[in-house]
Amino acid sequence: MTTNINREWHLLSRPVGWPKPEDFALVETPLPAPGEGQILVRNTYLSVDPYMRGRMSAAKSYVAPFELGEAMEGGAVGEVIESRAEGIAVGDHVLHSLGWREYAVVDAQRSVRVDPEAAPLSAYLGVLGMTGLTAYAGLLRTASFKEGDIVFVSGAAGAVGSQVGQIAKLKGASRVIGSAGSDEKVRLLVEEYGFDAAFNYKNGPVSKQLREAAPDGIDVYFDNVGGDHLEAAIGSLRRDGRIAVCGMISVYNATEPAPGPRNLARLIQTRGRIEGFLVNDHRDLQPQFVREVGPWVASGRLKYRETVVDGIENTVEAFLGLLRGDNTGKMVVKA
């Protein structure tokens, strides 16, 4: 041990609209000690994710809000430096949910051992972690994907979206279309991730660009954005089309209620279905997910990108960058 000090990010005030750096503080606290059945972990990588914006609000949601003046939480992976738990030794690496800090005392039963030889540690926060399972469960279970489907993915250059499109192709989609926020990301989707078509949503109306990319319509829409993307997808939905709502990042920082799609009545004509989902409801798919996706990643058939921000002191900026869309693939912080 080289220090008796821990650094952790606290939420000082609940953001109104876009979060500001002054809503947060990096606080020094005494280094914690593990109790019986616990481990002390030096975090190596921290995850920042869109859902965290919701936890900064006091509004009732599917997960408790962050407490003001307390350390925030999020996915993290790190090395065990002290253990008082059977089955986990010093030097092991674990995945857990006490991020936004340098060191964490974790109940051993709430951690998962990971193998740094099988994949880079950061991958367990993304392509082989919660974001990967989100893509897998949302596409295959919630959207009831089947071979031959035409699939549209918004936020397609992000951690979840990029994996959705590739899984769809690997599973036999007839066409996969993605939207992203820059021409560079559009090229990435087509040239590296194998999407059949992609467009920059900033270059014109989403509905028009989607019709051009999918003239025969779409069977599945995986929604990470909401707003005009959701309305466009409903407009292009074919008979018995399915929409899986994973996130709506376009409205997370809105200070007024966002208007809903104006064309919901079209779902009657198409017999379409919209269903929201949370990854925690699909943990039973984890073994199947690892068995199927792990070899795709190892062989290079499923590609992924990460945006790595160095230094725990830059965690808030990494989170704000995520909300701005600065990342390509999974946004992680190297603590």
Disulfide bonds with the S-S distance in Angstrom:
none
